[in-house]
Amino acid sequence: MKKLFIIVFGLIAISFSISCITTVRPAHTRTVVVKVAPKNHRIVYVKGKRYYFWNGKHHRKTKNGYIIVKM
């Protein structure tokens, strides 16, 4: 009976450890933060959200500056 309990407990513990898989970002991705938007930027709204557009790319404002977003 004791061996059966240990085996069942071990299988349950393994099943919980397998289900806790985390997502890992690739190490080669970098986020470039632009501190100040250029004077020729435009403000555009997409689905009610504000984005800043210049140099053919959309940017989103964060507390650290502007970051490029994929649309």
Gaussian input, Z-matrix of N, CA and C with variables (Angstrom, degrees):
# hf/3-21g

backbone

0 1
 N
 C     1     B1
 C     2     B2     1     A1
 N     3     B3     2     A2     1     D1
 C     4     B4     3     A3     2     D2
 C     5     B5     4     A4     3     D3
 N     6     B6     5     A5     4     D4
 C     7     B7     6     A6     5     D5
 C     8     B8     7     A7     6     D6
 N     9     B9     8     A8     7     D7
 C    10    B10     9     A9     8     D8
 C    11    B11    10    A10     9     D9
 N    12    B12    11    A11    10    D10
 C    13    B13    12    A12    11    D11
 C    14    B14    13    A13    12    D12
 N    15    B15    14    A14    13    D13
 C    16    B16    15    A15    14    D14
 C    17    B17    16    A16    15    D15
 N    18    B18    17    A17    16    D16
 C    19    B19    18    A18    17    D17
 C    20    B20    19    A19    18    D18
 N    21    B21    20    A20    19    D19
 C    22    B22    21    A21    20    D20
 C    23    B23    22    A22    21    D21
 N    24    B24    23    A23    22    D22
 C    25    B25    24    A24    23    D23
 C    26    B26    25    A25    24    D24
 N    27    B27    26    A26    25    D25
 C    28    B28    27    A27    26    D26
 C    29    B29    28    A28    27    D27
 N    30    B30    29    A29    28    D28
 C    31    B31    30    A30    29    D29
 C    32    B32    31    A31    30    D30
 N    33    B33    32    A32    31    D31
 C    34    B34    33    A33    32    D32
 C    35    B35    34    A34    33    D33
 N    36    B36    35    A35    34    D34
 C    37    B37    36    A36    35    D35
 C    38    B38    37    A37    36    D36
 N    39    B39    38    A38    37    D37
 C    40    B40    39    A39    38    D38
 C    41    B41    40    A40    39    D39
 N    42    B42    41    A41    40    D40
 C    43    B43    42    A42    41    D41
 C    44    B44    43    A43    42    D42
 N    45    B45    44    A44    43    D43
 C    46    B46    45    A45    44    D44
 C    47    B47    46    A46    45    D45
 N    48    B48    47    A47    46    D46
 C    49    B49    48    A48    47    D47
 C    50    B50    49    A49    48    D48
 N    51    B51    50    A50    49    D49
 C    52    B52    51    A51    50    D50
 C    53    B53    52    A52    51    D51
 N    54    B54    53    A53    52    D52
 C    55    B55    54    A54    53    D53
 C    56    B56    55    A55    54    D54
 N    57    B57    56    A56    55    D55
 C    58    B58    57    A57    56    D56
 C    59    B59    58    A58    57    D57
 N    60    B60    59    A59    58    D58
 C    61    B61    60    A60    59    D59
 C    62    B62    61    A61    60    D60
 N    63    B63    62    A62    61    D61
 C    64    B64    63    A63    62    D62
 C    65    B65    64    A64    63    D63
 N    66    B66    65    A65    64    D64
 C    67    B67    66    A66    65    D65
 C    68    B68    67    A67    66    D66
 N    69    B69    68    A68    67    D67
 C    70    B70    69    A69    68    D68
 C    71    B71    70    A70    69    D69
 N    72    B72    71    A71    70    D70
 C    73    B73    72    A72    71    D71
 C    74    B74    73    A73    72    D72
 N    75    B75    74    A74    73    D73
 C    76    B76    75    A75    74    D74
 C    77    B77    76    A76    75    D75
 N    78    B78    77    A77    76    D76
 C    79    B79    78    A78    77    D77
 C    80    B80    79    A79    78    D78
 N    81    B81    80    A80    79    D79
 C    82    B82    81    A81    80    D80
 C    83    B83    82    A82    81    D81
 N    84    B84    83    A83    82    D82
 C    85    B85    84    A84    83    D83
 C    86    B86    85    A85    84    D84
 N    87    B87    86    A86    85    D85
 C    88    B88    87    A87    86    D86
 C    89    B89    88    A88    87    D87
 N    90    B90    89    A89    88    D88
 C    91    B91    90    A90    89    D89
 C    92    B92    91    A91    90    D90
 N    93    B93    92    A92    91    D91
 C    94    B94    93    A93    92    D92
 C    95    B95    94    A94    93    D93
 N    96    B96    95    A95    94    D94
 C    97    B97    96    A96    95    D95
 C    98    B98    97    A97    96    D96
 N    99    B99    98    A98    97    D97
 C   100   B100    99    A99    98    D98
 C   101   B101   100   A100    99    D99
 N   102   B102   101   A101   100   D100
 C   103   B103   102   A102   101   D101
 C   104   B104   103   A103   102   D102
 N   105   B105   104   A104   103   D103
 C   106   B106   105   A105   104   D104
 C   107   B107   106   A106   105   D105
 N   108   B108   107   A107   106   D106
 C   109   B109   108   A108   107   D107
 C   110   B110   109   A109   108   D108
 N   111   B111   110   A110   109   D109
 C   112   B112   111   A111   110   D110
 C   113   B113   112   A112   111   D111
 N   114   B114   113   A113   112   D112
 C   115   B115   114   A114   113   D113
 C   116   B116   115   A115   114   D114
 N   117   B117   116   A116   115   D115
 C   118   B118   117   A117   116   D116
 C   119   B119   118   A118   117   D117
 N   120   B120   119   A119   118   D118
 C   121   B121   120   A120   119   D119
 C   122   B122   121   A121   120   D120
 N   123   B123   122   A122   121   D121
 C   124   B124   123   A123   122   D122
 C   125   B125   124   A124   123   D123
 N   126   B126   125   A125   124   D124
 C   127   B127   126   A126   125   D125
 C   128   B128   127   A127   126   D126
 N   129   B129   128   A128   127   D127
 C   130   B130   129   A129   128   D128
 C   131   B131   130   A130   129   D129
 N   132   B132   131   A131   130   D130
 C   133   B133   132   A132   131   D131
 C   134   B134   133   A133   132   D132
 N   135   B135   134   A134   133   D133
 C   136   B136   135   A135   134   D134
 C   137   B137   136   A136   135   D135
 N   138   B138   137   A137   136   D136
 C   139   B139   138   A138   137   D137
 C   140   B140   139   A139   138   D138
 N   141   B141   140   A140   139   D139
 C   142   B142   141   A141   140   D140
 C   143   B143   142   A142   141   D141
 N   144   B144   143   A143   142   D142
 C   145   B145   144   A144   143   D143
 C   146   B146   145   A145   144   D144
 N   147   B147   146   A146   145   D145
 C   148   B148   147   A147   146   D146
 C   149   B149   148   A148   147   D147
 N   150   B150   149   A149   148   D148
 C   151   B151   150   A150   149   D149
 C   152   B152   151   A151   150   D150
 N   153   B153   152   A152   151   D151
 C   154   B154   153   A153   152   D152
 C   155   B155   154   A154   153   D153
 N   156   B156   155   A155   154   D154
 C   157   B157   156   A156   155   D155
 C   158   B158   157   A157   156   D156
 N   159   B159   158   A158   157   D157
 C   160   B160   159   A159   158   D158
 C   161   B161   160   A160   159   D159
 N   162   B162   161   A161   160   D160
 C   163   B163   162   A162   161   D161
 C   164   B164   163   A163   162   D162
 N   165   B165   164   A164   163   D163
 C   166   B166   165   A165   164   D164
 C   167   B167   166   A166   165   D165
 N   168   B168   167   A167   166   D166
 C   169   B169   168   A168   167   D167
 C   170   B170   169   A169   168   D168
 N   171   B171   170   A170   169   D169
 C   172   B172   171   A171   170   D170
 C   173   B173   172   A172   171   D171
 N   174   B174   173   A173   172   D172
 C   175   B175   174   A174   173   D173
 C   176   B176   175   A175   174   D174
 N   177   B177   176   A176   175   D175
 C   178   B178   177   A177   176   D176
 C   179   B179   178   A178   177   D177
 N   180   B180   179   A179   178   D178
 C   181   B181   180   A180   179   D179
 C   182   B182   181   A181   180   D180
 N   183   B183   182   A182   181   D181
 C   184   B184   183   A183   182   D182
 C   185   B185   184   A184   183   D183
 N   186   B186   185   A185   184   D184
 C   187   B187   186   A186   185   D185
 C   188   B188   187   A187   186   D186
 N   189   B189   188   A188   187   D187
 C   190   B190   189   A189   188   D188
 C   191   B191   190   A190   189   D189
 N   192   B192   191   A191   190   D190
 C   193   B193   192   A192   191   D191
 C   194   B194   193   A193   192   D192
 N   195   B195   194   A194   193   D193
 C   196   B196   195   A195   194   D194
 C   197   B197   196   A196   195   D195
 N   198   B198   197   A197   196   D196
 C   199   B199   198   A198   197   D197
 C   200   B200   199   A199   198   D198
 N   201   B201   200   A200   199   D199
 C   202   B202   201   A201   200   D200
 C   203   B203   202   A202   201   D201
 N   204   B204   203   A203   202   D202
 C   205   B205   204   A204   203   D203
 C   206   B206   205   A205   204   D204
 N   207   B207   206   A206   205   D205
 C   208   B208   207   A207   206   D206
 C   209   B209   208   A208   207   D207
 N   210   B210   209   A209   208   D208
 C   211   B211   210   A210   209   D209
 C   212   B212   211   A211   210   D210

   B1=1.4494
   B2=1.5295
   B3=1.3515
   B4=1.4535
   B5=1.5189
   B6=1.3572
   B7=1.4626
   B8=1.5241
   B9=1.3157
   B10=1.4614
   B11=1.5249
   B12=1.3254
   B13=1.4626
   B14=1.5271
   B15=1.3138
   B16=1.4697
   B17=1.5279
   B18=1.3041
   B19=1.4680
   B20=1.5232
   B21=1.3231
   B22=1.4681
   B23=1.5213
   B24=1.3156
   B25=1.4671
   B26=1.5293
   B27=1.3212
   B28=1.4677
   B29=1.5302
   B30=1.3152
   B31=1.4648
   B32=1.5272
   B33=1.3101
   B34=1.4701
   B35=1.5180
   B36=1.3268
   B37=1.4692
   B38=1.5225
   B39=1.3140
   B40=1.4722
   B41=1.5178
   B42=1.3269
   B43=1.4657
   B44=1.5286
   B45=1.3420
   B46=1.4571
   B47=1.5213
   B48=1.3072
   B49=1.4629
   B50=1.5278
   B51=1.3043
   B52=1.4645
   B53=1.5247
   B54=1.3203
   B55=1.4541
   B56=1.5253
   B57=1.2978
   B58=1.4662
   B59=1.5255
   B60=1.2954
   B61=1.4594
   B62=1.5224
   B63=1.3150
   B64=1.4546
   B65=1.5190
   B66=1.3136
   B67=1.4534
   B68=1.5219
   B69=1.3206
   B70=1.4562
   B71=1.5156
   B72=1.3365
   B73=1.4538
   B74=1.5192
   B75=1.3150
   B76=1.4653
   B77=1.5243
   B78=1.3106
   B79=1.4632
   B80=1.5268
   B81=1.3222
   B82=1.4570
   B83=1.5324
   B84=1.3189
   B85=1.4575
   B86=1.5226
   B87=1.3252
   B88=1.4547
   B89=1.5066
   B90=1.3075
   B91=1.4536
   B92=1.5125
   B93=1.3306
   B94=1.4510
   B95=1.5208
   B96=1.3123
   B97=1.4576
   B98=1.5231
   B99=1.3337
   B100=1.4596
   B101=1.5202
   B102=1.3179
   B103=1.4697
   B104=1.5263
   B105=1.3406
   B106=1.4633
   B107=1.5216
   B108=1.3289
   B109=1.4656
   B110=1.5286
   B111=1.3443
   B112=1.4643
   B113=1.5314
   B114=1.3024
   B115=1.4757
   B116=1.5205
   B117=1.3275
   B118=1.4654
   B119=1.5377
   B120=1.3322
   B121=1.4648
   B122=1.5273
   B123=1.3331
   B124=1.4573
   B125=1.5214
   B126=1.3164
   B127=1.4582
   B128=1.5212
   B129=1.3323
   B130=1.4608
   B131=1.5261
   B132=1.3288
   B133=1.4594
   B134=1.5177
   B135=1.3235
   B136=1.4560
   B137=1.5206
   B138=1.3298
   B139=1.4680
   B140=1.5257
   B141=1.3160
   B142=1.4558
   B143=1.5196
   B144=1.3273
   B145=1.4601
   B146=1.5186
   B147=1.3198
   B148=1.4617
   B149=1.5330
   B150=1.3427
   B151=1.4548
   B152=1.5230
   B153=1.3103
   B154=1.4621
   B155=1.5222
   B156=1.3372
   B157=1.4555
   B158=1.5215
   B159=1.3322
   B160=1.4619
   B161=1.5258
   B162=1.3362
   B163=1.4764
   B164=1.5227
   B165=1.3193
   B166=1.4592
   B167=1.5209
   B168=1.3302
   B169=1.4587
   B170=1.5244
   B171=1.3261
   B172=1.4581
   B173=1.5262
   B174=1.3170
   B175=1.4565
   B176=1.5178
   B177=1.3235
   B178=1.4546
   B179=1.5180
   B180=1.3056
   B181=1.4565
   B182=1.5233
   B183=1.3340
   B184=1.4561
   B185=1.5214
   B186=1.3062
   B187=1.4579
   B188=1.5278
   B189=1.3258
   B190=1.4589
   B191=1.5150
   B192=1.3220
   B193=1.4587
   B194=1.5214
   B195=1.3289
   B196=1.4689
   B197=1.5252
   B198=1.3293
   B199=1.4605
   B200=1.5286
   B201=1.3191
   B202=1.4582
   B203=1.5235
   B204=1.3369
   B205=1.4602
   B206=1.5169
   B207=1.3199
   B208=1.4640
   B209=1.5146
   B210=1.3061
   B211=1.4710
   B212=1.5084
   A1=110.75
   A2=115.82
   A3=120.24
   A4=111.08
   A5=117.01
   A6=121.06
   A7=110.92
   A8=117.00
   A9=121.18
   A10=110.58
   A11=117.18
   A12=121.60
   A13=110.58
   A14=117.62
   A15=121.67
   A16=110.47
   A17=117.88
   A18=121.59
   A19=110.15
   A20=118.00
   A21=121.83
   A22=109.92
   A23=117.47
   A24=121.06
   A25=110.74
   A26=117.07
   A27=121.23
   A28=111.71
   A29=117.90
   A30=120.99
   A31=111.48
   A32=117.24
   A33=120.54
   A34=110.48
   A35=116.87
   A36=120.59
   A37=111.17
   A38=117.85
   A39=121.34
   A40=110.84
   A41=117.34
   A42=119.29
   A43=111.45
   A44=118.06
   A45=120.34
   A46=111.59
   A47=117.74
   A48=119.66
   A49=111.17
   A50=118.67
   A51=121.67
   A52=110.28
   A53=118.70
   A54=121.36
   A55=113.06
   A56=118.94
   A57=122.50
   A58=110.84
   A59=116.93
   A60=121.71
   A61=108.23
   A62=116.92
   A63=121.26
   A64=110.09
   A65=115.41
   A66=121.20
   A67=108.44
   A68=115.86
   A69=120.98
   A70=108.51
   A71=116.67
   A72=120.64
   A73=109.99
   A74=116.59
   A75=118.69
   A76=110.18
   A77=116.41
   A78=121.30
   A79=112.43
   A80=118.24
   A81=120.49
   A82=113.67
   A83=119.52
   A84=120.22
   A85=110.09
   A86=115.62
   A87=121.25
   A88=108.83
   A89=115.96
   A90=121.90
   A91=107.74
   A92=116.18
   A93=121.21
   A94=107.81
   A95=116.38
   A96=121.99
   A97=108.35
   A98=115.54
   A99=121.75
   A100=106.47
   A101=116.51
   A102=120.46
   A103=112.79
   A104=118.05
   A105=122.16
   A106=108.75
   A107=116.24
   A108=120.49
   A109=109.48
   A110=117.99
   A111=119.36
   A112=111.48
   A113=116.19
   A114=120.25
   A115=112.66
   A116=117.71
   A117=120.27
   A118=112.69
   A119=118.89
   A120=119.69
   A121=110.61
   A122=115.04
   A123=121.57
   A124=108.95
   A125=116.34
   A126=121.37
   A127=107.31
   A128=116.16
   A129=121.76
   A130=108.26
   A131=115.31
   A132=121.14
   A133=108.53
   A134=116.12
   A135=122.36
   A136=107.04
   A137=116.05
   A138=123.10
   A139=111.33
   A140=116.13
   A141=121.50
   A142=115.67
   A143=117.73
   A144=120.99
   A145=110.00
   A146=116.18
   A147=122.15
   A148=110.39
   A149=114.87
   A150=121.95
   A151=108.45
   A152=115.62
   A153=122.04
   A154=106.90
   A155=116.79
   A156=121.76
   A157=109.95
   A158=116.18
   A159=122.68
   A160=108.73
   A161=115.62
   A162=123.32
   A163=112.72
   A164=117.41
   A165=121.20
   A166=114.61
   A167=118.25
   A168=121.35
   A169=110.40
   A170=115.04
   A171=121.38
   A172=108.91
   A173=115.82
   A174=122.35
   A175=109.39
   A176=115.35
   A177=121.79
   A178=107.84
   A179=116.60
   A180=120.66
   A181=109.70
   A182=115.93
   A183=122.78
   A184=108.63
   A185=117.49
   A186=119.53
   A187=111.66
   A188=118.48
   A189=121.68
   A190=113.86
   A191=117.90
   A192=122.13
   A193=110.28
   A194=116.43
   A195=122.67
   A196=109.34
   A197=116.65
   A198=120.84
   A199=109.14
   A200=116.66
   A201=122.47
   A202=108.84
   A203=115.57
   A204=120.94
   A205=108.64
   A206=116.21
   A207=121.55
   A208=108.40
   A209=116.21
   A210=121.10
   A211=110.12
   D1=-39.69
   D2=-178.45
   D3=-66.54
   D4=-39.58
   D5=178.47
   D6=-64.92
   D7=-39.32
   D8=178.66
   D9=-63.43
   D10=-41.61
   D11=178.24
   D12=-62.64
   D13=-42.98
   D14=179.82
   D15=-65.19
   D16=-41.13
   D17=179.57
   D18=-65.47
   D19=-46.18
   D20=179.93
   D21=-63.46
   D22=-44.87
   D23=178.82
   D24=-62.29
   D25=-40.86
   D26=178.17
   D27=-63.49
   D28=-42.24
   D29=178.38
   D30=-65.06
   D31=-38.94
   D32=177.68
   D33=-65.69
   D34=-42.83
   D35=179.32
   D36=-63.19
   D37=-40.94
   D38=178.47
   D39=-65.91
   D40=-40.12
   D41=-178.89
   D42=-65.61
   D43=-34.48
   D44=177.01
   D45=-71.19
   D46=-36.15
   D47=-178.93
   D48=-72.64
   D49=-30.50
   D50=178.57
   D51=-73.37
   D52=-34.60
   D53=-176.00
   D54=-76.83
   D55=-8.41
   D56=-178.21
   D57=-96.04
   D58=52.24
   D59=179.81
   D60=-82.81
   D61=134.08
   D62=179.26
   D63=-106.94
   D64=154.45
   D65=178.10
   D66=-88.51
   D67=132.48
   D68=-178.46
   D69=-116.30
   D70=130.10
   D71=176.19
   D72=-77.63
   D73=146.38
   D74=175.18
   D75=-62.26
   D76=145.27
   D77=-175.95
   D78=-71.99
   D79=-18.14
   D80=-174.59
   D81=-86.27
   D82=-3.33
   D83=179.49
   D84=-82.97
   D85=135.83
   D86=178.08
   D87=-128.25
   D88=146.66
   D89=175.44
   D90=-109.89
   D91=122.02
   D92=179.27
   D93=-97.11
   D94=128.24
   D95=-179.56
   D96=-107.60
   D97=124.66
   D98=176.23
   D99=-98.36
   D100=122.17
   D101=-174.81
   D102=-70.68
   D103=-41.02
   D104=-176.14
   D105=-129.56
   D106=131.21
   D107=177.12
   D108=-73.49
   D109=144.89
   D110=178.28
   D111=-68.33
   D112=162.85
   D113=-177.18
   D114=-66.51
   D115=-25.56
   D116=-176.83
   D117=-90.74
   D118=16.60
   D119=179.47
   D120=-74.19
   D121=157.33
   D122=176.46
   D123=-120.20
   D124=146.49
   D125=175.01
   D126=-97.69
   D127=125.34
   D128=179.09
   D129=-126.03
   D130=150.72
   D131=178.19
   D132=-114.20
   D133=127.12
   D134=176.94
   D135=-124.63
   D136=117.85
   D137=-178.05
   D138=52.20
   D139=40.78
   D140=176.26
   D141=81.51
   D142=0.27
   D143=179.75
   D144=-106.03
   D145=144.25
   D146=-176.97
   D147=-88.73
   D148=129.61
   D149=175.36
   D150=-129.17
   D151=157.29
   D152=178.56
   D153=-113.31
   D154=133.43
   D155=-172.89
   D156=-121.10
   D157=124.87
   D158=170.41
   D159=-159.95
   D160=153.47
   D161=-178.15
   D162=55.44
   D163=31.42
   D164=177.33
   D165=75.77
   D166=11.85
   D167=-178.18
   D168=-129.91
   D169=148.21
   D170=176.73
   D171=-93.22
   D172=139.50
   D173=179.50
   D174=-124.98
   D175=154.14
   D176=176.53
   D177=-120.79
   D178=139.55
   D179=-178.20
   D180=-83.46
   D181=132.81
   D182=175.17
   D183=-124.79
   D184=178.66
   D185=179.96
   D186=-69.87
   D187=-19.90
   D188=179.61
   D189=-95.76
   D190=-13.96
   D191=-177.82
   D192=149.53
   D193=-147.66
   D194=-178.17
   D195=-112.78
   D196=134.87
   D197=177.31
   D198=-121.26
   D199=150.76
   D200=-179.81
   D201=-77.26
   D202=136.72
   D203=176.26
   D204=-121.82
   D205=149.56
   D206=176.65
   D207=-88.68
   D208=131.63
   D209=-179.89
   D210=-107.39

